[in-house]
């Protein structure tokens, strides 16, 4: 997706060989026009899948997830990282380790919002080691819903997450696939540049 790649090149900052900071437009401050385009692109890519719910994890997945749900005209459900007092029972849970934050969270979704038979599109801002994706997948499976695929805004293709999901037979659509962050330079997987 050219608009996204341009944003990454102009406004992204490489902090380390495996860390890309995109808080100017994706996961702190959000560019609403870019989020709208991202949502429409995911909706186009998965339009034949009869999706009934979009699922993501708080908080950085909510922007692209909401815009995708809007374009698909289905609800967005986001996994919470902390249970509120109104969410203490009848929840699906999974443990997710964040390599960026160096912490483990238990994510939760209420039984009310995810049902057997739902056809779920999982959306997230980043795919690196795949822990958030696998945690969300675990919850979808526990609910006896079906994960029809993953929509990823930025995939770090040099890390194992994308391969883990693809090897399990899941469709993964990443709008920008990064081959490398070495030498403070973002290098994209060639195929991404032609989308």
C-alpha positions as CSV (number, residue, x, y, z in Angstrom):
1,X,0.0,0.0,0.0
2,X,1.9,3.0,-1.3
3,X,0.3,5.6,1.0
4,X,1.4,3.5,4.1
5,X,4.9,2.9,2.7
6,X,5.3,6.6,2.0
7,X,4.3,7.4,5.6
8,X,6.7,4.8,7.0
9,X,9.6,6.3,4.9
10,X,8.8,9.9,5.8
11,X,7.6,9.7,9.4
12,X,8.8,6.3,10.7
13,X,12.0,6.1,12.9
14,X,14.2,3.1,13.2
15,X,15.2,2.7,16.9
16,X,17.0,-0.6,16.6
17,X,17.5,-3.5,14.2
18,X,14.1,-4.8,15.2
19,X,12.2,-1.7,16.4
20,X,10.3,0.8,14.1
21,X,8.7,3.8,15.8
22,X,5.5,4.9,13.9
23,X,3.8,6.9,16.6
24,X,3.4,9.9,14.3
25,X,0.6,8.2,12.4
26,X,-0.3,4.7,13.7
27,X,0.1,3.9,17.4
28,X,0.1,7.1,19.4
29,X,-1.1,9.9,17.1
30,X,-3.3,8.4,14.3
31,X,-3.7,9.8,10.8
32,X,-7.5,9.3,10.3
33,X,-7.2,9.5,6.5
34,X,-4.6,6.8,6.5
35,X,-6.7,4.7,8.9
36,X,-9.7,5.1,6.6
37,X,-7.6,3.9,3.6
38,X,-6.2,1.0,5.6
39,X,-9.7,-0.1,6.6
40,X,-11.0,0.1,3.1
41,X,-8.0,-1.9,1.8
42,X,-8.5,-4.7,4.3
43,X,-12.2,-4.8,3.5
44,X,-11.4,-5.1,-0.2
45,X,-8.9,-7.9,0.4
46,X,-11.3,-9.9,2.6
47,X,-14.6,-8.9,0.9
48,X,-15.4,-12.5,-0.2
49,X,-15.0,-14.0,3.3
50,X,-18.5,-13.2,4.8
51,X,-16.9,-11.7,7.9
52,X,-19.2,-11.2,10.9
53,X,-16.7,-9.6,13.4
54,X,-13.4,-7.8,13.3
55,X,-11.2,-8.6,16.3
56,X,-8.2,-6.8,17.5
57,X,-6.2,-6.1,20.7
58,X,-6.1,-2.8,22.6
59,X,-4.9,-0.3,22.0
60,X,-2.9,0.1,18.7
61,X,-5.1,-2.3,16.8
62,X,-8.3,-0.3,17.5
63,X,-7.8,2.4,14.8
64,X,-7.2,0.1,11.8
65,X,-9.7,-2.4,13.3
66,X,-12.5,0.1,13.6
67,X,-12.0,1.4,10.1
68,X,-12.0,-2.1,8.7
69,X,-15.2,-3.0,10.6
70,X,-16.8,0.2,9.3
71,X,-15.9,-0.7,5.7
72,X,-17.1,-4.2,6.2
73,X,-20.2,-3.0,8.1
74,X,-19.7,-5.4,11.0
75,X,-18.9,-4.9,14.7
76,X,-15.3,-4.5,16.1
77,X,-14.4,-6.4,19.2
78,X,-11.2,-5.6,20.9
79,X,-9.4,-7.8,23.5
80,X,-8.7,-5.9,26.7
81,X,-5.4,-6.1,28.4
82,X,-6.8,-5.3,31.8
83,X,-10.2,-6.6,33.1
84,X,-12.6,-4.0,34.3
85,X,-14.9,-4.6,37.3
86,X,-17.7,-5.2,34.7
87,X,-15.7,-8.0,33.0
88,X,-14.8,-10.5,35.7
89,X,-16.7,-13.6,34.5
90,X,-17.7,-15.3,31.2
91,X,-14.6,-14.2,29.4
92,X,-12.3,-15.8,27.0
93,X,-8.6,-15.2,27.9
94,X,-5.1,-15.8,26.6
95,X,-1.7,-14.8,27.7
96,X,0.3,-12.6,25.3
97,X,4.0,-11.6,25.7
98,X,5.0,-8.2,24.3
99,X,8.7,-8.2,23.2
100,X,8.5,-4.4,22.7
101,X,7.2,-3.7,26.2
102,X,8.9,-6.8,27.8
103,X,5.8,-7.8,29.7
104,X,3.1,-10.4,29.6
105,X,-0.6,-9.5,29.6
106,X,-3.7,-11.6,29.9
107,X,-6.1,-10.4,27.2
108,X,-9.8,-11.0,27.5
109,X,-13.0,-10.8,25.4
110,X,-16.4,-11.3,26.8
111,X,-18.4,-14.3,25.8
112,X,-21.2,-11.9,24.8
113,X,-19.2,-10.4,21.9
114,X,-17.7,-13.5,20.2
115,X,-19.9,-16.5,19.4
116,X,-19.6,-19.9,17.8
117,X,-20.0,-19.6,14.1
118,X,-18.7,-16.0,13.9
119,X,-16.4,-15.5,10.9
120,X,-13.6,-13.4,12.3
121,X,-11.0,-11.1,10.7
122,X,-8.1,-10.4,13.1
123,X,-6.5,-7.0,12.6
124,X,-3.4,-5.6,14.2
125,X,-0.9,-2.8,13.8
126,X,2.2,-4.9,13.8
127,X,3.2,-8.6,13.3
128,X,6.6,-9.5,14.6
129,X,7.0,-12.6,16.7
130,X,3.3,-13.3,16.4
131,X,2.4,-13.5,20.1
132,X,-0.6,-11.1,19.9
133,X,-1.9,-12.8,16.8
134,X,-1.6,-16.2,18.4
135,X,-3.3,-15.0,21.6
136,X,-6.2,-13.6,19.6
137,X,-6.4,-16.8,17.5
138,X,-6.6,-18.8,20.8
139,X,-9.6,-16.7,22.0
140,X,-11.3,-17.1,18.6
141,X,-10.8,-20.8,18.7
142,X,-12.0,-21.0,22.3
143,X,-15.2,-19.3,21.2
144,X,-15.7,-21.9,18.4
145,X,-15.6,-19.0,15.9
146,X,-13.6,-19.2,12.7
147,X,-10.5,-17.0,12.0
148,X,-10.7,-16.3,8.2
149,X,-7.5,-14.4,8.2
150,X,-5.2,-11.7,9.6
151,X,-5.0,-8.1,8.4
152,X,-1.7,-6.6,9.4
153,X,-0.7,-3.0,8.9
154,X,3.1,-3.6,9.2
155,X,4.7,-7.0,9.2
156,X,8.3,-7.4,10.2
157,X,9.0,-10.2,7.7
158,X,12.4,-10.8,9.2
159,X,10.8,-12.1,12.4
160,X,8.9,-15.4,12.8
161,X,5.2,-14.3,13.3
162,X,4.1,-14.2,9.7
163,X,5.6,-17.6,8.9
164,X,4.1,-19.1,12.1
165,X,0.6,-18.1,10.9
166,X,1.1,-19.0,7.3
167,X,2.5,-22.4,8.2
168,X,-0.7,-23.1,10.1
169,X,-2.6,-22.4,6.9
170,X,-3.9,-18.9,7.8
171,X,-4.2,-16.2,5.2
172,X,-2.1,-13.2,6.2
173,X,-2.5,-9.9,4.3
174,X,0.2,-7.3,5.4
175,X,-0.1,-3.8,3.9
176,X,3.7,-3.2,4.4
177,X,6.2,-6.0,4.8
178,X,9.6,-4.9,6.2
179,X,12.6,-7.0,5.1
180,X,15.1,-5.2,7.3
181,X,15.7,-2.3,9.8
182,X,19.5,-2.6,9.7
183,X,21.7,0.5,9.5
184,X,18.8,2.8,10.5
185,X,17.1,2.1,7.2
186,X,13.7,0.6,6.4
187,X,14.0,-1.9,3.6
188,X,10.7,-3.4,2.3
189,X,10.0,-6.8,0.9
190,X,10.0,-6.3,-2.8
191,X,6.4,-7.6,-3.4
192,X,5.1,-4.9,-1.0
193,X,6.3,-2.1,-3.2
194,X,4.1,-3.3,-6.1
195,X,0.8,-3.5,-4.3
